[in-house]
Amino acid sequence: MGKAVDASANFYNPATMADFTNTVVTVGFVTEHPTADTVIDGRPGRKMDPGAFLLPHFHLVQPLPYDFAFGLGFAPEFGLGSHYNPGWALDWNTQKTTVRGLTLTPNLSYSITEDWSVSAGFRVLYFDFEQYSYQYTGARNLDGSLNRGRFRLKGDNGFTDWGWQLSTRYRITDTFSVGAMYKSYIDTKIKGEARMTGAGNAIVGMGPTGPIIANVNSIATGDASADIRLPQSVTIGANWDALDTLHLGTALTWTEWSSMPAINFRLPTGRKPTNLGWDDVFRIGFGGKVMSKADTDMTKIYSQVIPQDLVKFGLIPELVGRVPVLTTLDNLDKDALVRILTEPKNALVKQYEALFSMDNVSLEFQDGALEAIAELTLEKGTGARGLRAIMEKTLMPIMYETPSDTEVSKVIITTDTVKNGTAPIIEKASSSKNKTGGTNKTKG
C-alpha cells in the first residue's frame, strides 16, 4: 500500500504509481484452490472442494508529464465456488455455485510533493453467476417417489456497471511509507436465463381412468434477473524497508458485506430470495521480500561507510586517519547519461556537431535518440565511457557518406537509427537553394 513494486500497484494502491519513471507492464496468473467445511443443524457436513482456479492478471503503468501517471489493469477482484457431491442433504438449495467478479481499472495518479501522492479512478465490473440445484417439479415418478428436476440459473451484468475509487500514499521517511484506498459501492443488474428440466416420464395428476403420465423433461424456462449491490471497502497499509535487503509490508481491509443481506432473483415462476446474512469482514495480511546481493543498490550501502569499516576491510589505521572525508558516487542513470551527452563544454554531441560542420552539414539528435543511446549504454554496463562507442557505431556510416555528397545540408538522428540501424533523416539542398534558401528532405 505504501510502495510500488511492479505494475500491480495500479490495483493495490494507484497512488504509488508515482514511483515509476518508465513504462512498466506486469502479466501473470494466480492459482487459488479454496476449500471449506460445512455444518448443517449443528452437525458437520461434507467438505466443499470446488477445485483450483487459474486467475489472469494484466497491469500497465505509464508515467506522464507534470508528475502524473496513468494505470490500466484487468484482474479478478473476487470469486466464490462451491461444489457438493451428488445426493447431499441440501442439493435442493444448491449443488454447484460459482460467482466471479472481474474488474477493468483505469487510474490517474498525481504527485503533490515528493512524499505525497494521490489517485482517482474507476472499477468497471464484469460479474457472472451460475447455480445448479435439484428441485421438486410438482410431479411424482412412476414408482411413487418425488420427481426432482435440475434447476439452472445463469447470468451476467454485461460489463456495464462501474464504481469509483480513491487512494493516497505518504512517505514518512525514506524507509517507511503508508497508504490508504477506498472503493465505492457498485450497483449491478444480472440478466440471464432460468431453466428447469425434469427426469423423463412422471405422474402429473389423476384422471378418471387412472394416473396421468407425461414427459417432464422440460418444465420451465425463461428470463431471470437480479439486482445486487456489491459492498464498499477501505484498505490501509504500510511498507518498511527494514534493511537494504529486507522489505516488509502489511495491509488491513474492511469490506461491508452486511450491505448485501439477500439476493432476490426474478424468475419466470416468481421471485426466489436467497438470504445471505453476511457480516462485515476484516482481513489483515503481512508480506516481506528478501533481496539478493544482485538486486541490491550497492551505492546505498557504500554511502553508510565509516572509517571503522575501512579498517575492518584491511586498511591500516594510520592511512585511514589521513582521509578526513569519505564520499560515494551514485550509479549513472539514463537521465544522467543524457546530460553527459549534451551539457559539458566538450560533450560528445557537441564534438560530433563540430565534425559534421567541417563539411557544412548540420547534425541534429532527436530526444528519443539520445535516450536510446543512454539505454544501450546501461544495458552494456559500460558507464559514461561506453557512450562514445555507441555514438561511433551510429554515426560512422553517415560520416563516410556526407563528405562525398555536397548536397547534404542536415542529418537528423532518430530513435530507430540508434536502436535498429535504420538510415537517419537527410535534408539535401535544392538546386535553387542559392535563390530561395529551400531544402529537400529525404531518408538516406
DODO-456720 format. One record per atom (N, C-alpha, C): x, y, z; residue in one letter. Coordinates in steps of 0.2 Angstrom, whole numbers, plus 5000, padded with zeros to 4 digits. Atoms other than C-alpha are relative to their C-alpha. Layout:
! DODO-456720
XYZA...
//
This chain:
! DODO-456720
500449945000M500050005000M500450065000M499649945000G501450125003G500650004995G499450005004K502750074990K499849964994K500150035006A502650024972A500649954998A499550055002V503549854967V500049994993V500150015007D502849824950D499350034997D500649975002A501349874939A499449995003A500650014996S500149794950S499850055005S500149944996A500249954960A499350034998A500649985002N498850004949N499449975003N500550034996F497749884958F500050015007F499950004992Y498349884976Y500050075003Y500049934998N498650074978N500350044994N499749965006P498750184962P500450065001P499649944998A499450324971A500749995000A499250025000T501150234972T500250004993T499750005007M501250234953M500550064999M499549945001A502150404955A500749985001A499450034999D503650294960D500449994993D499750025006F503950244942F500250064995F499849955005T504950344929T500049974993T500150035006N504750214915N499449964999N500650055001T503350114907T500149935003T499950064997V503049964917V499449954999V500550055002V502049804912V500049945004V500050064996T501549664923T499549954998T500550055003V500749504916V500149935004V499950064996G500449344926G499349965001G500650044998F499249214933F500149995008F500050024993V498749174951V499649945001V500450064999T498149004956T499749995007T500350004994E496948984970E499649935000E500450064999H496148824977H499750005007H500449994993P494848864991P499749945002P500450054997T494148735002T499650025006T500449984994A492848745016A499749945003A500450054997D491948635029D499350035001D500749984999T490048645031T499749975006T500450034994V488948625046V499350014999V500750005001I487148585045I499649985006I500350014994D486048595060D500449985006D499550024995G487548595071G500449944999G499650065002R488248435063R500450014994R499649995006P489748435052P499849974994P500250035006G489348415034G500649984995G499550025005R490348375018R500550064999R499549955001K491848465014K499950034992K500149975007M491748594999M500750004997M499450005004D493148574986D499850024993D500249985007P492748674970P500649994995P499550005005G494448644963G500450065000G499549955000A495848754958A499750054994A500249955005F495548924948F500750034998F499449965003L496849004937L499750074998L500249935000L496649194938L500550044996L499549965003P497449304925P500150075002P499949934998H498149474929H500450044994H499649955005F498749624917F500050075003F500049934998H499349794923H500550044996H499649965004L500149934914L500050075004L500049934998V500850104921V500550044996V499749965005Q501350244910Q500150075004Q499949934997P502250404918P499850054995P500249955004L501550564911L500450065002L499749944998P502250744911P499650035006P500249964995Y501950864925Y499849965006Y500150044994D502050724939D499449965000D500650055000F500550624933F500249934997F499850065003A500550444929A499349964999A500750035002F499150334921F500149925001F500050074999G498750154925G499449974997G500550045003L497750024917L500149925002L500050074998G497349844924G499449964999G500650055000F496249694922F500249945004F499950054995A496149574936A499449975003A500650024996P494949464946P500050035007P500149974994E494349554961E499849965006E500350044995F493349424970F499749944996F500350065003G492649244967G499849965005G500250044995L491749114976L499849934996L500250075003G491448924971G499949955005G500250054996S490548784979S499849944996S500250065003H490348604973H499949945004H500150054995Y489548474983Y499949934996Y500150075003N489448284979N499349984999N500750015001P487848214972P499749965006P500450044995G486548164984G500150045007G499949974994W487048284998W499350035003W500749984997A485648345010A499750064997A500349945002L485448515003L500150024993L499949995007D485548484985D499450044996D500549965002W483848564983W500150075000W499849924999N484648734988N500550014995N499549995005T486248714978T500449945000T499550055002Q487348584970Q500750034998Q499349975002K488648694962K499850084999K500049935001T488848884963T500650034998T499449975001T490148994955T499850084999T500149935000V490249184957V500750034998V499349975002R491649284948R499950084999R500049935001G492049474948G500650024997G499449975004L493249544935L500050074999L500049935001T493749724935T500550034995T499549965005L494549844922L500150075004L499949944996T495349984932T500550054997T499649945002P495950144924P500150055006P499849954995N496850264936N500450054998N499649945001L497650434936L500350025007L499749984993S498950474950S500450074999S499749945000Y499750644954Y500450015006Y499649994994S501250684965S499950075002S500049934998I500850834975I500750035003I499349994998T502550834983T500449944999T499650065001E504050714983E499849945004E500250054995D503250624998D499349984999D500850015000W501350634995W499850004993W500350015007S500450574980S499249975001S500750024999V498550544977V499849974993V500250035007S497550454963S499249995001S500750015001A495750434957A499949964994A500150055006G495050304945G499349975001G500650045000F493650184941F500149935000F500050075000R493250004943R499449984995R500550035004V492249934928V499949935001V500150074998L491449774933L499749954995L500450055003Y491049614925Y499949945005Y500250054995F490049494936F499649954997F500450065003D489349324932D499949955006D500350044995F488349204942F499749944997F500350075003E487949014939E499949965006E500250054995Q487048894950Q499649944998Q500450065002Y486348714949Y499749985007Y500350034994S485148634961S499549954997S500450055002Y483948494961Y499350015004Y500649984997Q482148544965Q499449964998Q500650045001Y480448464966Y499650034994Y500349975006T479548484949T499250005001T500750004999G477748454956G499749944998G500250065002A477648284949A500349945004A499750064997R477948104955R500249954995R499850055005N478947964947N499549945000N500450065001L478147804941L500049965006L499950044994D478747724957D499750035006D500349964994G477847854968G500550055003G499549954997S479447954973S499950064997S500049945002L479548134971L500550014994L499649985006N480148194954N500450065001N499649944999R481548314955R500450024994R499749985006G482248414941G500650055001G499449964999R483848504938R499950084998R500149935001F483748694940F500650044999F499449975002R485048804932R499850084999R500149935000L485148994935L500750034998L499349985002K486549084925K499850074997K500049935002G486849274921G500650045001G499449964999D488049414920D499750074999D500349935001N487949604920N500250044994N499949975006G488649634903G500650055000G499449954999F490249734909F499850074999F500349935001T489149894910T500050045006T500149974993D489249934929D500750025002D499349984998W490650034937W499950045007W499949964993G491150114954G500650054999G499449955000W492550244958W500449985006W499550014994Q494050234970Q500550065000Q499549954999L495250354978L500549975004L499450024996S496950324986S500550055001S499449954999T498450414993T500549965003T499450034997R500150374999R500550065003R499549954997Y501350475010Y500649975003Y499450034998R503150435013R500350045006R499849974994I503550475031I500850015001I499250005000T505450435030T500249974993T499750035006D506550375016D499949925000D500050074999T506250195023T499349985002T500650024998F504450205029F499450044997F500549975003S502850245020S499349975001S500750034999V500950225022V499550024995V500549995005G499450215011G499349985002G500750024999A497550205010A499650014994A500450015006M496250164997M499349995002M500750015000Y494350174996Y499749984994Y500450025006K493250084984K499350005002K500749984999S491450134982S499649944999S500550055002Y489850034980Y500049994993Y500250015007I489449954963I499349975000I500650035001D487649934959D499949974993D500050035006T487449804946T499449964999T500650045002K486049704937K500249944996K499950075004I486249524932I499449984996I500550035005K485249464917K500249944997K499850075003G485249284911G499449964999G500550055001E484149134910E499949955006E500250054995A483249014922A499749944996A500250065004R482948834916R499949945005R500250054996M482048694925M499949944995M500150065004T482248514917T499849945005T500250054996G481348364924G500449934999G499650075001A481848174923A499549954997A500450055004G480848084910G499350005001G500850004999N479048024912N499950005007N500250004993A478148054928A499350015000A500749994998I476448064936I499850075001I500249924999V475748244934V499350015003V500750004997G473948204940G499649945000G500450065000M472548084942M499450024995M500649995005G471148064928G499549955002G500650054998P469547964928P500249934999P499850065001T470447814922T500749985003T499350024997G472047824932G500550065000G499549944999P473647924934P500150034993P499949965006I474048054920I500850005000I499350015001I475848014914I500250054994I499749955005A476848154905A500750005000A499249995001N478648184899N500150075004N499949944996V479348314911V500750024999V499349985001N481048344903N500150074999N500049935000S480648524900S499450035004S500649974996I479648614914I499950074999I500149935001A480048794913A500750034998A499449965002T481248914905T499850074999T500249935001G481349104904G500650045002G499549954998D482249264908D500050005007D499949994993A482949294925A500550065001A499649944999S483749444933S500050015008S499949984993A484349514950A500450065000A499649944998D484949674957D500449995006D499550014994I486549674968I500450065001I499649944998R487449804977R500649975003R499450024998L489249754979L500350055005L499849954994P490049824995P500650054999P499449965000Q491249964998Q500549975005Q499450034996S492949935006S500550065001S499449954999V494350035014V500649965002V499450034998T496149975015T500550055002T499549964997I497550045025I500649965000I499450044999G499349985025G500750045000G499349974999A501250025027A500549964997A499450045002N502849975020N500750035003N499449984996W504549975029W500649974997W499450035003D506249955021D500549995006D499650014994A507049875037A500750004999A499350005002L508649845028L500050014993L500050005007D509349865011D499849944996D500250065003T508949685008T499449975003T500650034997L507349665018L499550055000L500549965000H505749745014H499349975003H500650034996L504149725025L499450044998L500649965001G502349775022G499449965003G500650024997T500649755030T499450044997T500649975002A498849795025A499449975004A500650024996L497149795034L499450034995L500549985004T495549795024T499349985003T500750014998W493749815029W499550004994W500550005006T492349765017T499349995003T500749994997E490449805021E499649954996E500450055003W489749635016W499350005003W500749994997S488249675028S499550044996S500449965005S487649795014S499649964995S500450055005M487049645004M499749955004M500350054996P485849555015P499749944996P500350055004A485049455001A500050014993A500049995007I484949424983I499349984998I500650025002N483249424975N500049994993N500050025007F483149334959F499350004997F500750005003R481649374947R500049944995R500050065005L481249204938L499350004997L500650015004P479849154926P499449985005P500550034995T478949064941T499950055006T500049964994G479149214953G500750025002G499449984996R480449284965R500349945004R499750054996K481749174973K500550035004K499649964995P482549264988P500649955002P499550034997T484249204993T500350045006T499749964994N484649265011N500749985001N499350014999L486449295014L500250005008L499849994993G486649365032G500750005001G499349995000W488449405029W500150065005W499749944996D489449515042D500550034996D499449965003D490749645038D500649965001D499450045000V492449565035V500650055001V499349975000F494149625041F500549954998F499450045002R495649555033R500750045001R499449974998I497449585038I500549954996I499550045003G498949525028G500750035001G499349984999F500849535030F500449974994F499550035006G502249515017G500750035001G499349985000G504049535015G500449974994G499550025006K505449525002K500750005002K499250004999V507249475004V500350004994V499649985006M508349544991M500749975000M499350035000S509949454985S500550064998S499549955001K511549554983K500050034993K500049975007A511249564964A499450054999A500549955001D509649664967D500150065004D499849954995T510449774980T500350064997T499649945002D510949954976D500650015004D499450004996M512749954982M500150075002M499849934998T512850144982T499750025006T500349984994K511650154996K500449975006K499650034995I512750035006I500650045001I499449975000Y514350125002Y499950075003Y500149934997S513550295007S500050005008S500050014993Q513550225025Q500649985003Q499450024998V515350185026V500350055005V499649964995I516350245041I500749985001I499350025000P518150245045P500249935003P499950064997Q518050095056Q499949944995Q500150055005D517349995041D500649994995D499450015004L518950035031L500549975003L499550044996V520049975045V499849935000V500250075000K519049815046K500149974993K499850035007F519249795027F500749994999F499250025000G521149795029G500450064999G499649945000L521749975028L500350025007L499749994994I522950025041I499750075003I500349944997P522350155054P500350064998P499649945002E523750275050E499850034993E500249985007L523150285032L499350035000L500749984999V521350295037V499950075003V500049944996G521750435049G500150064996G499849945004R522450545035R499450014994R500649995005V520750535025V499450035004V500549964996P519650675033P499349994997P500750005003V518150655021V499949934996V500250065004L517350495014L499450024996L500649985004T516150515000T499949944995T500250065005T515250394987T499750034994T500349985007L514650414969L499449954999L500650045002D512950354963D500149984993D500050035007N512750244948N499750054995N500349955005L512350344932L499449974998L500650025002D510550334927D499950034993D500149975006K509850374910K500050074999K500049935001D509550554913D500750035001D499449984999A511250574919A500549994994A499650015006L512050494904L499850054994L500249955005V510950614893V500350065001V499749934998R511650764902R500750004998R499350015002I513350694899I500150014993I500050005007L513050684881L499950074997L500249945003T512450864879T500350065004T499949944996E512950984894E500750025001E499349974999P514850984896P500350044994P499849965005K515851104887K500349964994K499850045006N516650964876N499649945000N500450055001A515150854876A500049964994A500050045007L515050714863L499650034995L500449985005V513650784854V500350064997V499749945002K514550954853K500649984995K499550025004Q516050864846Q499849984993Q500250025006Y515150774833Y499750054995Y500249945004E514250934828E500550044997E499549965003A515851014825A500349964995A499750045005L516550874815L499650004993L500450005006F515050874803F500050074997F500049935003S515151064802S500650024996S499449995004M516851054794M499849984993M500350015007D515850984779D499450044998D500649965001N514551114780N499349965001N500650044999V513250994787V499850015007V500349994993S512151024802S499849935003S500250064997L511950874814L499550015006L500549994995E510450854825E499849935003E500350064996F509850724838F499350015002F500750004997Q508050694842Q500149985007Q499950024993D507750674861D499949935001D500050074999G507250494859G500649974998G499450035002A508850464850A500650005006A499550004994L509950524865L499849965005L500250054995E508850424877E500249934998E499850065002A509150274866A500749985001A499350014999I511050294867I500149995007I499950014992A510950304886A499749945002A500350064998E509850154887E500549944998E499550055003L511050054876L500649995004L499450004996T512550104887T499849975007T500250034993L511550054903L500049924999L500050075001E511249884895E500749975000E499350035001K513049854891K500450015007K499749994993G513549924909G500750034999G499349975002T515050024901T500050075003T499949944997G514650184910G500050064995G500049955004A514950354903A500549994994A499550015006R516450294893R499849964994R500350045006G515350174883G499650054996G500449965004L514450324876L500350014993L499649985006R515750364863R499949944995R500150055004A515650184857A499449994996A500650005003I513850194854I499950054994I500149945005M513950364845M500449984994M499650025006E515350294834E499749954995E500450055004K514350144829K499450034996K500649975003T512850254825T500250054994T499849955004L513750394816L500549984994L499550025004M515150304807M499850004993M500250005007P514250264791P499850064997P500249945003I513550434788I500650055000I499449965000M515250514792M500449994994M499650025007Y515950424777Y499650024994Y500449985006E514550474766E499950074999E500149935001T514250654769T500550044997T499549965004P515950724763P500049994993P500050015007S515650644746S499450034997S500649985003D513950714744D499950085002D500049934998T513950904743T499350035001T500749974999E512050924743E499749995007E500350014993V511850864761V500150065004V500049944996S511451004772S499949995007S500250014993K510750924788K499949925001K500150074998V510750754796V499649995007V500450014994I509450704809I500049935002I500050074997I509750554820I499449995004I500650024996T508150464826T500149945004T500050064995T507750334839T500249934996T499850065004D507750194825D500750004998D499350005002T509450254819T500449975005T499650024994V510150214836V499949925001V500250074998K509150054840K500149954995K500050055006N508949974823N500450014995N499549995006G510250044812G499750034994G500349975006T509050124800T500350074998T499749945002A509550274790A499850065003A500349944997P509450444798P499650044994P500349965005I508450584790I500550054997I499549965004I509450684777I499650054997I500249945004E509050854771E500550024995E499549985005K509850904755K499850074997K500149945003A510051074747A499749994993A500450005007S508851104732S500550044995S499649965006S509551164715S499950075000S500149934999S508851334719S500150035007S499849984994K509551344736K500350075001K499749935000N510551504732N499550054999N500549955002K509051584726K499450015006K500650004995T507651534739T500249985007T499850024993G508651454753G499649945002G500450064998G507451304752G500549935000G499750065000T507951124756T499549944999T500450065001N507350944752N500149955005N499950054995K507050814765K500049934996K500050075003T507550634760T500249965006T499750054995K507950474770K500549964996K499450045003G509650404766G499949935001G
//
